[in-house]
Amino acid sequence: MPIACDNCGRENEDEFKFCLGCGSALTAPKPEKKVSEPEKLDCPHCGTKVPAGFKFCGACGGSLEQLQKPSQPASSEAAATVQGGPAPSAGADQIGELTVIRPDGSEGARIPLSSAGLILGRDSEFDVLADDGFLSPRHAEIRYESGVLKLRDLNSLNGVFWRLRDDVELQQGDLIRIGQEVLRFEVFSQLGSIGGQPKNSDTRLQGSPDPGVWGRLSLIGGPNIETRGFAISGDEATIGREIGTILFREDGFVSGKHARIYRDGGKYYLRDLGSSNGSYIKIRKERRLSSGDLVLMGQQLLRVTIG
């Protein structure tokens, strides 16, 4: 690489120590620093190469949390039991805990679980729940009976949602949470005349769906408010942000291909398709909890740990 003389500007061969033009001493240029390529990892969802340290894949939007290096232990403040939480009552043993999962995926406060059970809600003893306006004052109850942990909705306004681990059978009127969308599932044959034609009449009801449509999902915009409806025909309907028969393109919390509703043998099921943020179903009355379950109530995402 030629060396330019600082005195006269003449270019000299890189092995020269003095300028051929003016005789001034030449200053050797500093070697250029090589910019190393960032380490890239394969997205576990679509296989695209993604720089290490990214939280989401730029191609499919999938979470890359499982590829990240183990994080440093949480600070004592972040990992501490919720301030103001009650101590286990006399004779009650701690059997596990609820961990608050923050929007960025990190762990927040922890709520101890004891054999005495507990009430969750805005008026409970737990400070982390006090400011959540979407929680009812007494929202849900966790009970421990005969070695089994059970979660019960206490007639809360917004309900309690459980994250799917496997396919779940859907019942008429079930509420499903996908991304920021709340959807009601319904089968037309269980809705009376809306499914085709009134009884004792050979005239179809105006506005009734095509004969091949057997169900619908209704987008819930508030109490007793449905903002959109999606017909379900064939054997299945796929929900996603980019791929599917029902799309929510503006919801960044919905994966490209998120979930599927299908029918089999006269029954109806919901399946999560490996989405980043999961699919949730509103519990009816109560549900048995297992270690690792994720529960969504109000704006709180809670992970259950037993043992």
N, C-alpha and C positions, 0 to 999 in steps of 0.2 A: 504494500500500500504506500503510495508516494507521501512524502513529508513536505508540507508547506512551510517555508521559512517565515518565522514570526517577524523578521526585519524587512525583507523585500518582497515576500509573497511567492518567490519562485518555488516550484515543486522540485523535490530531489528524490533520488531513489531511497527506499526505506533503510538501506544499510549505511547511508552516508551519515557522518556525524557533524559535518560542516557544510554550509550552503555553497554551491558552486557559483552563485551569483555575487554574494557579498562577503562570504567567508564567515558569517555568523554561525555560532553553535546552533545546532538543530535540536528541537525538543521532540523526542519520540512520542507519538500519539498513544494515549491510554487504550489498552485493549477493550473492545466493546464487550459489555456484559451480556452474556447469553440469557435471554428470557426463557426460563423453563416452561414447558407446556404444563398446564394444570393437570393433576391426576384426574382421570375420567373413569367413571364406573358405569356398569350396565344397569339401566332401569329394570327393576324386577317385573314391571308390568308390560312394557312394550319393547325392551331391549335396546333403546336408544342410548348412546354414550352421553353421559351427563357429568359435568365437573363435580368433583368431590366437594362436599360442603353444601350443595344445593339441597333444599328441603323438598322441592317438588320437581317433577320431570317437565321440561318445557314442551315436550311432544304430546304427552297424554295427560299431564296434570296429576299423575299418580304420586302418592307420598313416597319419599325416599328415606324415611326415618330409620328403617331397618338397615340401611347401608351406612349410616353415620357411625363414627367411632363412639365408643362408650363415653358418655358425658361425665364430667367431674361430679363428685357427690354433691347433692343439693345442699345449699346453706342451711344452717340450723333453723333459720326463720322460715324458709320455704318448705322444709320438710317437717316442720313442727306440727304437733297436734293442734287443731283449731283452738285459738284462744277462747276461753269461756266455755269450752266443752265440759260436760259433766264427768265426774269421776265415776267409774263403775260402782253400782250400789253394792252394799254388803252382800256377800254370797254370790255375786255375779262375776263371771270370768270373762276376760277379753278374748274374743274368738276371731277377731280380724279387724279390718278397717275399711273405710271408704276413702279413696284418694281423689281429690279434685284434679281434673285434667284441664289445663288452661287451653285457650284457643290455639296457641302455638305448639301444643303437644307436650309441653313440660308439665311436671307434677307440681301441684300446689299443696294446699292444706290437707290434713288428714283427720278424719273423723273416726274415733274408735268404735268398734262394734263389740257389744258384750252380750252375754246370754240373757240379759234383762231386756234387750231390744231398745228401740229408740224411735222418736218422732222427728221427721224432717219437714222443714217448712220455714216460712219467714219469721214465725214466732218461736222457733225452737231455740235451744241453748247455743246454737252454733253461729258465730259471728259471720262466717263466710256466706251464709244463706240469708242474712238479715236484709240485705239491700237488693235482693233480686225481686223486682216487681212482678215477674211472671210466676212466682211461687205463691201458692195459697198459704195463709197463716199456718194451717196444719195440712200439709200437702200429701205426705206418705208416711207409712209406718213400716219398720222392719222388725220382724218377730223371729225368735229362735225357738222352735218347737221340735222335740224329739230328735235333735241332731240335725234339723233342717232349717235353713235360713229362708224366710219368706218375705216378699215385698208386697205391700198392699197400698193401693191408691185410696186415699181418704176423701173421695168425691171432689178432688181438686178441679179447678177451672180448666187448666191446660193439660192435665193428664201426666202420666208417667210412661216413658218409652224405653223399651229394652232392645239392645242391639242384637241383630240376628247372628247366630253362630252356624246354624243349619237352616234348611228350608222350613218354613212354618206354614201351617194350614191357615187359610184366611176364612173368617166368618163374615157374614153380612154386616156392613157398617164399620168394619175395622178401620182404624186410622193408622196411616203409614207416614213415617218421617224420613224423607230423602233429601239430603242437603238442607236447604232452608224451606223446603216445600212440605206442607202437610196435606195428605191425600186421603179421601174416604173411598173405600172399596165397596162396590155394590154389584149384585147379580140381578139382571133385569127380571128373571123368572120369579124373583122374590119381592118384586115391587108392584105386583098387581097389573093393572091394565097398561102401564107405561111400557111394558115389554112387547106389546104387539097390538092386540085388539081387545075391546071390552068383552066381558062374558056375554053369551047369548047374542052375539052380533057377528055378522060376516063382514063388517066394515072396519077397516083398520083405523086406529086413532091417528088423527093428523099430528105429525111431528114425532111419531114413534120411529125407532131406529130401524135400519135395514135388518132383514131376517137373520143375517149372519152375525150380527152383533149380540153378544150375550152378557156383557158387563160394562162397567164404567168406573173411572176414577174421577172424583170431583176434587178440584183444588180448593182448599178451605182458606178463606181470607179473614175469618173472624167468627165469633159465635153465630151460628145459624146463617153464615154467609158463604155461598159457593161462587167463586169468580170464574171458573172454567170447568169444562167437562171433557173427558177423553174416552172415546168409545173403545171397547176391547172386543176384537173378533178373532177368528181362527183359534188356535190352541194356546197362543201366548202373546204377551205384549212386553216389549223391552223398553226400559226407561233409562235415559241418559242425557248427557249434555250435547253430544255430537252424533252418537249412533243409537238408533232405536225408533220405535213407533211413537213414543211419547217423549218429547224433548224439552229440556229447560236450559236453553242456550245462555241465559244471563246469570245463572246460578253457578258461581265458581266452586261451590262446595259439592256439586254433583259431578261425578266422574264421567268421562267420555261415554262409557257403557257401564251403567251403575247397577241396575237390578232388573229382575224379570218376574212377571206374574204369569202363571200357566195353570191349566186345568188338566186333571188326570183322574179318570174314573169317577166323574161327577163331583170331585172335590177341587178346591182352588188353593194355590200355594204361592208364596213369595220367596224368591231366592235372591240373595246378594251376589253380584258378579265380581267379587274381589275389589270392590270400590275402596277408595282411600279413606272416606269418612264413614262408611258403613250405612246400613239400612236399619231402621228402627220400627217397631210396631208397638202401639199403645197397649199396655197390659189391661186385661179385663179382670177386675176384682183383685186377684193376687197372682204372684208368680214365684216359683222357687228360684233361688239364686245359687249360682255356682261361682267358685273363685275365678276371677278373670272377666266376669260379666261387666258390661258397660251399661249404665243407666243414665237416661237423659230426663231431667225434670227442670222446668223453667229454663234458665240459661246455664244450668250446672250439668256438666258431664262428670259422672262419678264412676270410678273403677272399683269393683268389689274384690277384696282379698280376704280369704278365709284361712285361718291357721297361722 
